[in-house]
C-alpha cells in the first residue's frame, strides 16, 4: 500500500494529493509496524552446511541389525483448561486494584506534613511582610479533593493575594498583544485619584500591571534565603529543601515514610476568575494563568453524583496510563478531564458496568482532538488546551492512541 502510494503519479487536480491527514499517517505507520519481517535470505555459505541425511536404503548382501521395538508412548496427560481471557472491563478494574492503590501511611501522612509546612509558612509571611494582605494558605491536590490520586507526592500550596477591587481590574489576554484567552492581566486603576502607594501591592507593578513574575521572584528569595528550613524540618521529623534552580516556588520534603514535592502558587480571585501567578515562558511577565481546576473537580463530582457515574474512576485509570507513558504524560490532568466533560455532554451512560465502553470512547475522542490539534476548554471554548504542544508531540500521541483504539490492552502494560 505504501509503495503503491509512493510510486503512483501525483494527480495535480486532486487537492487531497497535497497533504494527508494525521489519522492517515498514523494508520500507515501502524501498518508498517504491524508488517512481519521477511525471512532472511540464505547466504551462499549456509548452503554448504551439512543437512541431516535421509535414511539410506539397505544394501543387498549386508547384514541388517535387528530393530528394537521402543516402549509404547505414555498416554498424553490431561492438561487443565487454560485460564479464561479477561474482558477489557475486568482488566481495567484489575489495573485499578493492583497498581493504583496507595499505602495508607502516604494517604494520611502526606497531607499532614503539607499542612504543617503551610502553618509555618503562614507564620513567616505574617512576620516578614505584615503589610501584604495574604489570605490563609490552603492545599490543593487530587488526593485532597476527592478525585483520587496516583501518588501522594505532589501537592500545591495556594497563597491568596487579596486585592481591593476598586483599585484593580482584569484585562482578558485575548485583548492584549499575547492574544491568548487562557491568560489575564491585572491592571492598576485610578492612579490619578489613588496614586502609587495606596495599595500594598503597588510595589509589584510593572507598567501599570500587577506582575506575577515580580511577585514570584520576591517569594522565591524568601523561600531560598530567609526561612530556616532545617529548623522547621527538624520540628516535623523531615528534611526540607527549597529548589533553587526552579522558576516555580518548590519545596522538596523527605520523610522516612514519604517524599513530597510542594509547589507554592500565589492566587488571585476576582470577578469569578481564579488566576495563578504562573506566567508563560518568554518576555511577557505580567500575565496570570486562569485555572479551572476547582471548576473541574466540582463538575465531575456533580455529574457522578447525579447518575452514580464512574467518571472519577475512568479519569484515575486514564491519568495513571498517561503518567507512566513517555509519549502521553502531557495529557495528564486538565486535558483528560475536559475530554471526559465534553463526552458527558453527549453520552449519558457512565455506570460502572460501562467503564470499558467509556474508556474506549475517550480514546477515540482524544484521537479526534489530536487530529484537529485543538482541544477546547469545557468552560471556555476559546481556549485550546493543546496550544502549547509541539506538532511532533501531537503526532506521537495520536499514533499511540490510534493503535490503542483497536488494542486498548497495550496501554495497560507496564512501561
N, C-alpha and C positions, 0 to 999 in steps of 0.2 A: 504493500500500500504506500509506504513512504518513498520507495524507489520510483514507482509509477508517478507519484505526485511531483517528485524532484525532476524527472526526465521529460515529463509532458510539457509541450509548448504552452507558454502563458497566453491566456485569452485576454487580449488587451481590452476588449469591450466589457469584460466581466469585472465589476468593482470588487467582487469577493476574492479575486485572484491577487489583489494587492496586499491583503492582510488577513490572517486567520484570527479567529477569536482565541482567547486564552483557553477556553474549555477544549477546543480542538487540539491545541498544543498539549494540554495535559493528557488528552485521550491518546495522541500519537506517542507521547513519552511513556505512557502506561503500556502501549502495545510493544514498544521497543524493549522495555524491561521485562515484559512477560514472555518474549520470544525465546524458546530454548536455544542454547548454543549448538551449532552443527558439530558432529563428531570430528575429532582431529584427523587430518589426512595422514595415512600411513607413510612413514618415511621409508626410503629405499633400504636403510639398514634394518628396519623392522622386518622387512620381507625375508631376510636371511636368517631370522631367528628360527630355531628348530621348533616344529609343531609336534603335538602328540601324534605318534604314528598310529594308523588304524590297525586293527587286529589282522595279523598275517594268516593267510590260509595254510592249512597243514601241507607239508611237503611229502609226496609219496615216498614210502620206504623208511621214513624216520619214525622212531617210537614216540608215541604221544604220552605225556604224563596224564595219569588219571585225574579227572576233575573231582574236586572235593565239593560236595554239596554244602552250601552255607546254611547256618541255622535259620529257621523261618523268622521273618522280621516280627518285632514286637508289635502288638496291636497299637494303633495310634491312641495317644492319651486324649481324653475328652477335655478340651480346654474350656475354662469358664467363659461365659459370654462377655464380650468387650463392654467397657463402660458406656453408658448411654451418652450420646452427644448432647451437650448443654445448649439450650437456646440462647439467643443474644440477651434476652431478659434475665436469664439465670446468670449469665456471665457478668452482666452489669452489676447485679446485686452482689455476686461473689466478689467482684472488684471492690465494691464499697466496703464490705465487711472485712476483707482480708488486708487491704492496702491503705485504706483511708482512716482507720481508727487511730486516734492519738492516745498516748499514755495519759492516764488520769492526772498524774502529777504535773504534766505540762499544761493541761487544760486549766488547772487551778492555780499553779504557781506563776505562770507567765503573766496573767492579768494582775495578780497580786504584786509582783515585782514592778510592773509598769506603773501601777497606781502609786506605789511608794515613791518611785522616782518622780512622778508628777507632783506629789506633795512637796518634795524637796526643791523641785524646780520652781514651783509657785512661790515658796518662801523666799528663794533667792531673788526672783524678779521683783517681788514687793519691796525687798530691802534695797536692791540695787537701783531700781527705776520706779520709785513711788509715784513719780509724776505721770507715768504712762498708764492709762486705764486698761490694763489687760483684764480679760474676763477669767473665769475659772477654767483651768485646763481640764480636758476630758479626753478619753481614749476612743479610738475608732479602729475596728478591725472585724473581719468576718467572724472570728471566734467570739467576739463580744456582742455582735449584732444579730446573732441567731441564724445566720445563713450557713453555719458550719464552716470549717476551715480545714485546709490540708495540713498545715503545721501551725504551731503556736509561736513561731519565731519572728514574726514581723507585725508590729503594732504601730499605729500612728498616734501621736500626741497632738491634739488640736489646741492651739493657743488663740483664743478670741481677741481680736483687735476691735475695741469699742469706739465707734466714730459718732460724732454729732451730725445727725442727718441734715441739719441746717447749714453746715459748713462743707459738706461733701456731696457729690452726685456721681452717678455711674454713667459712663460713656461706652456703648457697645463697641467691641473690637472691629466689627464689620464696617463701622463708620469711620475708622481710622486708617492709617497707611498700611496696617498689617492685614486688613480685610479678612480677619478670622473671627467668626462668631463665637468661638469657644473661649475667647479672652475678653476681658473688660479693662477699662481704665477707671481709676477713682480720682475725680477732679476736685481740686480745692476751689470753692465758690466764694463769691462776695468778698474778694480780697480788698476791694475799695472800702468796704464798711467794716470788715473784720480782718485786719492786716495779719501778716505772719506773726505767730506767737499766740494767737487766740486759741489755736488748737494745739494740744500737746504733741500731735503727730506731724506738725509742720516741719520738724527737723528732718523728716524723711521725704520731703517734697523734692522732686526733680522736674523742672519745667511745668509747674502748677499741678503735677500729678503725684499721688502717693506712690512712691517707688517700692515695689515688692522686693527688688534687688537690694536697695539700701537698707531696708528693714532686716532682710536675711543676713546681710553682711554684719550688721551690729550684733544680732543674736548669735551668729557663728563665732564672733570674737569672744562673746561671753561664755559660750559653751566650751570653747577650747582653752581659754586663758584665765577665766575669772572664777570658775566653780571648782571647789575642792572635791573632785570625783573620787579620789582614793578614800577620803573620809566617809563619803556617802556610801561607797561600795562596801567598806568595812562594816558600816552600820547595817547594811542589808545582806551581808554574807555573800557579796558578789564582787566582781571586778568590772568597773565601768570605764570605758574609753570613748571620748568623742572622736569621730572620724574627721581628721584634719583635712585630708585631701578632697573630700567630697564637697560639691557645691550645695548639696542638701544638708539639713541640720540633723545629723545622725549620731546616735549613740550605740555602741556595741556593749552588750551586757553578758557576762559569763557567770553562770551559777553552776554548782556541781550537778544540778538536776536538769538545767535547761539553759540554752543560749538564745539571746534576744537581740533583734535589731529594732531600735526605736527611731522613728523619724518625726521631727517636730515641724508642724505646719502652722504658721500664722494664718488665721482665717477671718474674713470679714463677712458679716451677714447684713445685707441691705436690700431693700426693695424685693424681697422674696428670692434673692440670689445668695448662693453660698460660694464665696470666692477664696481661692487658696493663693498664698504667696508662692507660686510655682511658675515663674516666667519661662518662656521657651528659650532655647539657646540662641544667642545672637545679640544684636545691638540694642534691641528694644527691652529695656529693663523695668518699665513701669507697669507691665501687664500682670493681670491677675486671672488665674485659670478658674472657670466656672466648674464646680464639682456637682455631679448628680448622684453621688454615692448614697446619700441619705434618702433621696427620692427612689433610687433603685431598690434599696432594701425595703422601704415601705411598700412599694408597688408589688414586688414579688410576694411579700408576706400577705398582702391584701388579697391577691389573686388566689394564692394557695388556700387561704382561709375560706374564700368564697366557694371553692369547688373541691376542697380536700385534695388539691393537686400535688404533684411531685416535681414542681419546677425547681425548688431548692435542691432536691435530690439530684435532678438532672444536671444542674449547674455545678454541684460538687464533683460529679464524675467528669464533666467536661473540663473544669478547671484543673483537676488532677492530671488529666491526659495532656492538656496543653502545657502545663507547667513542666512536665517531665520530657516533653518532646522538643528537641532543639529547633525545629522549624516553626513550632506553633506557640511558643511561650509568650509572644506579644499579643496573643488573643485572650490571655487570661484577664479576668476581672470584668470591667465595664463592657468591652465588645461582646463577650458571650452573653452577659446579662441583657443587653439591648436586643440581641438576636432572639432570645427567649421571649422578651416582652413583645417584640414585633409579631412573633409567631403566635403568641397568646391572643392577639387581636383577631386572628383568623381561624385558630384551632381551639376548640373548646374542651376536648378530651385530654386532660392532663392527669388522669388517675394513675396510681402506682402500677396497675396492670398494663398500662400503655406506655411505660417508661421506654421500652426498646423502640417503639414506633416514633415517639417524640425525639429520642436521641438521634435516630437516623434522619428525621426531618430537619433537625437543627444542622446536621452536617450538610444536607442538601441546600439549606438556606445560606449557610456560610459560603459554599462554593459559588452560589449565585451572586452574593455581595462582593466576593473577591473578584469574580469575572468582571463586574462593573467597576471595581475599585472604589466603591462607595458603600459605607455603612452609616445610614443616617441615625442620629441620636433619636431615641424614642421620645425624648422630652423637647427636642428642638431639631426639626428636620433639616435646618440649615447647617447643622454641624455634621461633618463627616469624620467618623471615628477612625477611618483608615487614612486620614490625610497625612500622617507622619510616617507611614510605611513606605519603604522603597519598592520599586517595581519588581526587583529580584525577590524580595521577601514575599510579596503578594503571589508571585508565580510559584514559589516553592510551597507556600501554604496551600495554594489551590491544587497543586499536583498531589500532595499528601492526602488532602481531604477528598479529592476526586476518586482516588483509589479506595479510600475508606468507605465510600458510599456503597460499593459492592462487597467490600470485605471489612466491616467495622471492627472485627476482632483484631485487625492489625494494630489498632490504636491502643488495645488493652494489653499488648505485650510489653514487657519491661524494656525500657531503653537502656 
